[in-house]
Amino acid sequence: MLELRPSCECCDKDLPPAAADAMICTFECTFCRDCVENRLGGICPNCGGNFALRPVRPAGKLVNNPPSRQRVFNPQGCGRT
């Protein structure tokens, strides 16, 4: 089951479970679409893989399968300091 991380690793933008602009790589690194397209060039800075839209977990499934609360913020990995 996907972690559904709550934020973009580059800009720390909130990405709730139903976010239409959440992108993930194969290791579930999570970024917003803006950072993926404009800062990362479609390549994950952590693993070098590509991105796909993160699926939306149906609201009814969130009670028993909640999203992660662990925020990962690493602007250095995104070419920012």
N, C-alpha and C positions, 0 to 999 in steps of 0.2 A: 504494500500500500504506500502511495506517495506521502511524503511528509507534509506537503502543502506549507512551505515556509512562508512566513508572514510579510516579508519585505524584500526589496531589491538589494542585492549585495553591493552595488555601485553607489546608488543615490539614497538608499534607505527608504524609498517610497513604500508606503503600505500596499500590500498585495493580498487583500482578503481572499478567502476561498473561491469566490465567484469572479475574481478579477479577470477581465477579458484580455488584459495586456501582460499577464504573467507568462514568462518563458522559462523553460528548464532545459538542462543538458541531461545526458545519460546518468550523471551522478546526482541529479536533483539540485544542482546549483541553480539558484533562482534569481532572475533579473527581470526588470520591466522591459517592455518592447523598445522604448526610447533608448535605453542604455545599450541594448543588444544591437540595435541598428546604427546608432550614432556614436557610440564610444567603443564598442567591442568588435564591430565589423562582422557580427554573426558567429564569432569564435569565442568559446568559453575561456576566460583567462586562467581558470583553475586546471582544466584538463585538456584543453585544445580541441574539444569536440564542438559539434554544432548545437543549435537550439531547436526546440519545438514548443508550440503553445502548450501551456500546462492545462490539463483537463480540469473541468469544473466538477467538484464533488457535489452531488445533489444535496440540497439543504437538509433533507430528512435523514441523510446518512452522517451528518456532522456531529450529531449527539453522541453516537457510539464510536465514531471515528473522527475525532476532532483534529483540526489542523495543528501544526507545530506552533509553539509560542516562542521558539528560539530564533532570535534575529541574528543574521549574519551580515555584518557590515565591514567591507574591506575595500575602501576607496583606493588604496594603494595598488591593488590588483587591477584596477580599471583605468590606470593612467592618471589618477588624481591623487593629490596629497592632502 
